Amino acid sequence: MKRLGFSEYECKAYLKLLEDFPLNGYTLSKNSGIPRSRIYEVLKNLIDKQMVFEQAEEKNKLYYPVEPDVFIKKLKAHYEDVFSNISEYAGKLYREKKQDDRLVVIKGRQNIISFLNLLIKGAEKRIAMSVWEEEIQEITTELEKALNRGVGLRGIYFGENKPYETLTIHRRIKRYMEEKKERYMSIIIDRTHMLSGIVSRGEDSQVTWTRDEGLIEISEDYIAHDLIVNLYSASLDEKEYMAFEEFADTVHNHYFHYSDEEFAAYKKLI
C-alpha cells in the first residue's frame, strides 16, 4: 500500500478499520497507535480518497471502511501490477456482515460521480437507473464498458434524446424538466448497491449509498413503476392519452393538494 502512495498512518487506519468497524476517531487512534493529534487528518485523507466513510450518529462521528473489493477496483485502474498481495491481505482482515444496512451519505457532485463510476466499473449483471441527461454524460464511458461486457441496462431517462434504447424517456419531458427545480438520481447496481439523492447542487449535492436489501427493493419497484406508467401512456391513442394524463394529474393533486371529498366528486364524473 505504501508503494501506491499511502502513508504509514493511512495504511494503519484503513487496515484497523477492516478488522473492527465502526469506530470513532478516539478509539481508532488508540487501537491503531496513530497519535490523537493526527488521527482526524489521516481520516480526512482516507475520506477524500473514498476509502473510508464518515457517519454522524447523535453527537458522535463513526468511521467505516469501503469494502476491499471496491477499494481495490478503484486503484487497479492505475496500479494493475501491485494488487494481488493487497487483495489477499485485505480479504483476510475484512469481516463482512451478513446484512449490511448502513446508510452512508456522500457529499459533493464530483465525489458522487466518481464513486458511481467506480460502482459501474464493478457491475456484472444489471444496472437500473432513473437519471438526468447532465449526469449520464459523466458516466457514459463506464456504462459503455459495462454494456460491452454484457451488463443489462434499464430505467428512466430525463432528457429529450435518450442515449440508450433500453432507457425510456419520461413522458411530458419538456414540461417535467421545466417544472422540476432539482435533479434527482437513483441508480442500482446488481441489486447490491444503490445510490439515491440530489445531484443538482454542485458541492452541496448529496446522495445516500446503501446495500440494504429492503431499500434496494423499494427503489427497484419505484423505477419499475415509472417504466410501467410511461410505457403504458405511450401505447395509447391521442384521446386515451389525454384522458390518462388528466386522471394522472387529478390523482397527483389529490395526493398533494385535494381533499378526499373533492377527489370523490371527481371520480363520480368518470
N, C-alpha and C positions, 0 to 999 in steps of 0.2 A: 504493500500500500504506500510506503514511503517513496518507492520508485515512481508511483503515479502522481506524486506531488502532495500527498497528505502529510501533515506534521505529525510528530510523535503523539502529541496530545489529542489530535483529531482521531488518530488510529485507536488510542486507548479508550476514548469516549464512545466511539461507534461500536467497537467490539464489546465493551462492557454493557452497552445497551442491548446488544444482541443476546447476551446471557440473561439479562434481567430488565424488564421494562413493564410499565412506565416508571421513570424515576424523575424526581425533581433535581434541580441543579446541585443542591447541597449534598444529597445522597450520592449522586453520580460523582461529584468531586471526591467524596470520602471513599467510595468503592474503587475508583479508578486511580487514585493517587494524584489527580490533577489539582493543583492549588486552587483554592476557592477564588482567588483574585483573577484567575484565568479561565475558569470553567464557562462563564457566560459568553466570553469572547469566542471560545472554542465551539460552543453550541451554536452561536450565530453563524460561524463559518460553515458548520455542517448543515444548518438550515438553508443557507444560501446555495450550498452545493446539492440540495434536495436529497440528503442522506438521512436527515432527522426532521421530525415534525414536532412542533410545539402545540400543546393543547392546554387552554386555560380551564381550570376546574376550581370553582369558588375563588379563594384567594391564592391558590397555588398554581404554578405552571409545571406541567408534566411533559416529559420528552419521550418520543417513540422512535425507534429506528425504522427506516424503509427496509422492506424485505430484501434479503441478499440477492435474490434473482433480479429484482427491479433495479437495485443499485448497480449490479454487475452489467446489466444491459445498457445502462446509461454510459458507463465507462468503456464498455467493449467497443463501441463505435470508434473510439480514438486509440485504444490500447489493446488491440487484439492479442498481442503476444505475451501478456503477463497475467491473464485471468484464471488459468486453471488452478493454481495454488490458492488464490484468494477464494475462489468459488468453493473449493473443498473445505477450507478452514472456516469460512463464514457459515457454511451449511451445517457444520458440526456444532457451532456455537448457538445458532438461532433455534429457539424453541417456539415453533409455530402453534398458535392457539387453534382449537377445534373450530370455534366460531368467532371470527374477527368482526366485532360490531362497533369498531371505532368510527367516529365521525371526525375527520381531520379537515380543518379549514386551510385552504391555500389562497393566499392573497397576491394581488398584482397580476395584470393580464399576461405579461410575458412569462412569469413563473407558471401560470396556468397552462398556457400554450406549450411551453417546454415540457411540462410533466405529461400533458395529454399526448404529445408526440412520442414520448417515452413509452406510454402505455400502448399506443397503437403499434409501436415497433415490436412489442411482445405479443400482439394479438395472433391467435391461432385459428379461430373458427368463425367468429361473428362479431360485427360491430353494429350497434343500434344507436341512432342519434336523432336529436332534434336540435338543429344547428342553423345559424345565420351565415349569409354569404361572407361577411367580414372575417369570421373565424375559420370557415372551411378553407379559405385561401391559404391560411398559415399551417394547415395540416395536410395539404394535398400531397406533398412528397411522400410522407409516411403512409397515407391512405393508398396511394398508387402501389407502393411496395407491398402493402398488405393484400390488396386485391390480386396482385400478380402471383402471390403465393397461395391463393385460393380462399382467402378470408371473405366471408359474406358481408354485405352492407345493406342495411335497411333503415328507413326513417323519414323524417320530415325536414324539408329544406325551406328556409325563409329567404327567398331571393327570386328573381324573375327568370333566370336561366340556370336550370339545375345542371351541375357538373357530372352527375352520375344517374343513369337510367333507373337504378334501384332506389333512388330517393324520390319522394313525392313533394311537389311544391304545395305549400299551404294555400288553400282556396282564398279568394278575395285578397290576394297577396299585396296589391298596391294599397288598398285600404288598411290592411293589417299593419303594414310597415309604417304607414303614416300615423296610425293611432298609437302604436307602441312607443313608449319613452325609453325603454331599456331593452337590451338584448340578453336573452336567457339561453343557456345551453344545458343539454342533458345528454351525456354520452356513456354508453355501457359497453365494456369490452369483455367478451367471452362469458358474460353473466357472472363475472367475478370482481370487476372493478366498475365503479360508477363515479363520474364527475358531474356535478349539477350545481348551477348557480348563475350569478350575473356576471357578464363579461364585457360590459359596455362602459365601464367606469375607469379605464386605464389602470393606474396603480391602485385604485380603490376597488377594483373588481375583486370578487370573492366567490369561490366555489367550495363545495364540500366533496371530499373524496371518501368513499367508503367501500367496504367489501361485505357489508351487512346484507344477508340474503333477502330479508324482508323488504328493505328499502330498494334493493335492485329489482325485485319482483314488481313493486309498485311502479317504479319508473318504466319498466318494460311494458306494463299494462297501459300506462299513460301514452307512450309512443304508439302502441298498437291501436289504442282507441282513436288517437288523432289520425292514424292512417285509415282506419275504417270510415270515419266521418268524411275525410277528404276524398277518398276513392269512391265512396257511395255518392256523394254530391256530384262528382264528375261524371257519373253514369246516367244522370237524369237529363230529360229534355228541358228546354228553357222554362216552360211553365212549371214543371215539377220542381226545378231547381229554385225558382223564385219563391215558391211555397215553402220549400225546405228551409231556405235562408230566413224567411220571415218567422217560421216557427223556431228556428235556432236562436234568432235574436230575442224572441219573446222568452224562451227558456233561460237564456243568459241574463236578461233583465230581471226576470223573476228571482233568479239566484242572488243577484247583487242588489236589486232595487225594488221590484214589485212586491206587493203584499200577496198572501195566499188567496185573498178574495179577488184581487184583480186577475190573477192567473187563472182562477177557477172560471171567471166570467169569460176570459178569452177561450178557454178550452170548450166552453159551450158553443161558441161561434164556429168551431171547426168540427 
